């Protein structure tokens, strides 16, 4: 009489368990990171000293104070000059800032460039989460 143990049935059970766990587990496939920027429900009591607006075509317009006259900015040099003017006008003790309004379709890289331009020129630029009260009518591309 020989005392042997057959492993054939044990390997069958292990393979069945492996197949069961592979079928019942969920596979997670990594996708591209989607960033949803928050939207504000409330408003701040402080009003921005100036505003910068960027539309879907990447055109930039600026407005100073409470006027409703938007000025089209052709390049970053004009924007730097505008930031210098705002910085020179707001040297009082009241903290002032510029509100940056951008359309939802504007690439985030452009928004970061504008925030960096403000930082380089000593102006605090705040990213606004709601649309400006009066969206400028920028001329169409020809």
Secondary structure as GFF3:
##gff-version 3
##sequence-region A 1 142
A	DSSP	alpha_helix	8	24	.	.	.	ID=ss1
A	DSSP	beta_strand	50	54	.	.	.	ID=ss2
A	DSSP	beta_strand	60	64	.	.	.	ID=ss3
A	DSSP	beta_strand	71	73	.	.	.	ID=ss4
A	DSSP	alpha_helix	76	89	.	.	.	ID=ss5
A	DSSP	beta_strand	98	102	.	.	.	ID=ss6
A	DSSP	alpha_helix	108	120	.	.	.	ID=ss7
A	DSSP	beta_strand	125	127	.	.	.	ID=ss8
###
